Amino acid sequence: MKILITGAAGFVGQLLATELLNDGNSEVVLADVIKPPIPTSCKYPKKASSIKVDLLTGASDVITEDLDAVFVFHGIMSAGSEENFELGITVNIDSSRALLDAIRQKRPGIRVIYASSQAVYGLPLPETVDESIVPTPQSSYGAEKLVCETLINEYTRRGFIDGFALRFPTISVRPGRPTAAASSFLSGMIREPLNGVPCVIPVVDRSFVSWICSPKTLVANLKHALTVASDLLPPHIRIVNLPGIGVSVQDMMNALSEIAGPDILKLLSEEEQPALKEILYSWPTKFDNARAYSMGFKPDQSFVETVKDFQFSMKISNAAL
Ligand SMILES: NC(=O)c1ccc[n+]([C@@H]2O[C@H](COP(=O)([O-])OP(=O)(O)OC[C@H]3O[C@@H](n4cnc5c(N)ncnc54)[C@H](O)[C@@H]3O)[C@@H](O)[C@H]2O)c1
């Protein structure tokens, strides 16, 4: 199977590429505006190729007639799209449409998995959210994701692609550095203390709940999306809220303390940041993932497992240094 990943220099693209290149069943083409590195920690790096391309102008260069599937991950994230409207709308909408058109013309009907987000939702929200709730995004990023979801529905209805738009929960625990995203602390409050570094939690209410998914479960669900039968959803309804779990700030602190001992909590402090609070409290905190479960997508077992997995991956990458 030959699989293209766009935005492959990014966090999710690198994770998925590593996983696909470990099982050896796929040839993987990595495409990004920054030349994507071929993951070194995988078993079959020779099955990967890397292309530097701006998908706004070069989408048709990456669509070849031997492709079997495309993961659409490239884009400008939430803080970037809010800061620069033109950039967000051109990259997130125009380049995605150019990519879909290139697939329609050069390799029609293949599986396309589009990375959407729970950021399509905005207030007011019911207590429990599912795909029947009308998204009312409160960010440019969420609005751009919603436009692309509609394109995925329409291109699939017309038979141009066999698409799914998967709405990701917030991914935690994410390796690397803090980002400008409002959700950054949801990884930072675990990752930083485990690295001996302090982290400020920008909400003081420890009962504040976030809907999250571990990188490991996300990648397993993305791989599953390659094999999901197309007719599990009607051709004009291709949207799935990927499973997450609701975890409060207190739950996260408890998990950290269970894995690394109570003293580690001394590295955490709490300080309300009103600008972030407004964004964080506009996100859904509870989903009914029945559609995803019926299609075979899986949730995390618990946040404690997520922290254990993260700690294990830290040990492996430290050993490799
Ligand atoms: N990470 C999360 O928590 C999360 C949550 C919900 C949805 N998502 C979605 O998943 C996808 C992947 O997320 P991520 O965390 O890996 O993002 P990321 O920011 O790490 O990666 C995005 C990549 O897109 C590339 N890119 C930007 N403009 C481009 C262009 N014109 N042409 C080609 N490449 C371009 C960037 O260089 C970058 O490497 C995104 O679409 C994101 O919206 C992520």
Ligand as a Chemical Component Dictionary entry (heavy atoms), coordinates in Angstrom:
data_LIG
# 
_chem_comp.id                   LIG 
_chem_comp.type                 NON-POLYMER 
_chem_comp.pdbx_formal_charge   0 
_chem_comp.three_letter_code    LIG 
# 
loop_
_chem_comp_atom.comp_id 
_chem_comp_atom.atom_id 
_chem_comp_atom.alt_atom_id 
_chem_comp_atom.type_symbol 
_chem_comp_atom.charge 
_chem_comp_atom.model_Cartn_x 
_chem_comp_atom.model_Cartn_y 
_chem_comp_atom.model_Cartn_z 
_chem_comp_atom.pdbx_ordinal 
LIG N1  N1  N 0  -2.125 17.754 17.687 1  
LIG C1  C1  C 0  -3.374 17.925 18.121 2  
LIG O1  O1  O 0  -3.652 18.000 19.329 3  
LIG C2  C2  C 0  -4.505 18.034 17.099 4  
LIG C3  C3  C 0  -5.814 18.110 17.563 5  
LIG C4  C4  C 0  -6.842 18.232 16.636 6  
LIG C5  C5  C 0  -6.558 18.233 15.274 7  
LIG N2  N2  N 1  -5.263 18.172 14.841 8  
LIG C6  C6  C 0  -5.006 18.231 13.403 9  
LIG O2  O2  O 0  -4.088 17.202 13.032 10 
LIG C7  C7  C 0  -3.233 17.660 11.995 11 
LIG C8  C8  C 0  -1.791 17.443 12.386 12 
LIG O3  O3  O 0  -1.539 18.157 13.590 13 
LIG P1  P1  P 0  -0.056 18.386 14.124 14 
LIG O4  O4  O 0  -0.153 18.570 15.589 15 
LIG O5  O5  O -1 0.843  17.357 13.563 16 
LIG O6  O6  O 0  0.288  19.793 13.444 17 
LIG P2  P2  P 0  1.755  20.434 13.166 18 
LIG O7  O7  O 0  1.597  21.911 13.274 19 
LIG O8  O8  O 0  2.775  19.766 14.025 20 
LIG O9  O9  O 0  2.034  20.028 11.635 21 
LIG C9  C9  C 0  1.433  20.680 10.560 22 
LIG C10 C10 C 0  2.420  20.661 9.391  23 
LIG O10 O10 O 0  1.807  21.284 8.245  24 
LIG C11 C11 C 0  2.856  21.875 7.500  25 
LIG N3  N3  N 0  2.350  22.877 6.552  26 
LIG C12 C12 C 0  1.847  24.105 6.848  27 
LIG N4  N4  N 0  1.537  24.749 5.703  28 
LIG C13 C13 C 0  1.824  23.919 4.670  29 
LIG C14 C14 C 0  1.726  24.009 3.256  30 
LIG N5  N5  N 0  1.265  25.118 2.652  31 
LIG N6  N6  N 0  2.129  22.972 2.500  32 
LIG C15 C15 C 0  2.624  21.841 3.088  33 
LIG N7  N7  N 0  2.749  21.701 4.416  34 
LIG C16 C16 C 0  2.356  22.712 5.211  35 
LIG C17 C17 C 0  3.746  22.496 8.573  36 
LIG O11 O11 O 0  5.048  22.753 8.068  37 
LIG C18 C18 C 0  3.717  21.430 9.662  38 
LIG O12 O12 O 0  4.839  20.565 9.589  39 
LIG C19 C19 C 0  -3.570 19.121 11.745 40 
LIG O13 O13 O 0  -4.426 19.240 10.622 41 
LIG C20 C20 C 0  -4.314 19.510 12.996 42 
LIG O14 O14 O 0  -5.237 20.538 12.765 43 
LIG C21 C21 C 0  -4.226 18.070 15.724 44 
# 
loop_
_chem_comp_bond.comp_id 
_chem_comp_bond.atom_id_1 
_chem_comp_bond.atom_id_2 
_chem_comp_bond.value_order 
_chem_comp_bond.pdbx_ordinal 
LIG N1  C1  SING 1  
LIG C1  O1  DOUB 2  
LIG C1  C2  SING 3  
LIG C2  C3  SING 4  
LIG C2  C21 DOUB 5  
LIG C3  C4  DOUB 6  
LIG C4  C5  SING 7  
LIG C5  N2  DOUB 8  
LIG N2  C6  SING 9  
LIG N2  C21 SING 10 
LIG C6  O2  SING 11 
LIG C6  C20 SING 12 
LIG O2  C7  SING 13 
LIG C7  C8  SING 14 
LIG C7  C19 SING 15 
LIG C8  O3  SING 16 
LIG O3  P1  SING 17 
LIG P1  O4  DOUB 18 
LIG P1  O5  SING 19 
LIG P1  O6  SING 20 
LIG O6  P2  SING 21 
LIG P2  O7  DOUB 22 
LIG P2  O8  SING 23 
LIG P2  O9  SING 24 
LIG O9  C9  SING 25 
LIG C9  C10 SING 26 
LIG C10 O10 SING 27 
LIG C10 C18 SING 28 
LIG O10 C11 SING 29 
LIG C11 N3  SING 30 
LIG C11 C17 SING 31 
LIG N3  C12 SING 32 
LIG N3  C16 SING 33 
LIG C12 N4  DOUB 34 
LIG N4  C13 SING 35 
LIG C13 C14 SING 36 
LIG C13 C16 DOUB 37 
LIG C14 N5  SING 38 
LIG C14 N6  DOUB 39 
LIG N6  C15 SING 40 
LIG C15 N7  DOUB 41 
LIG N7  C16 SING 42 
LIG C17 O11 SING 43 
LIG C17 C18 SING 44 
LIG C18 O12 SING 45 
LIG C19 O13 SING 46 
LIG C19 C20 SING 47 
LIG C20 O14 SING 48 
# 
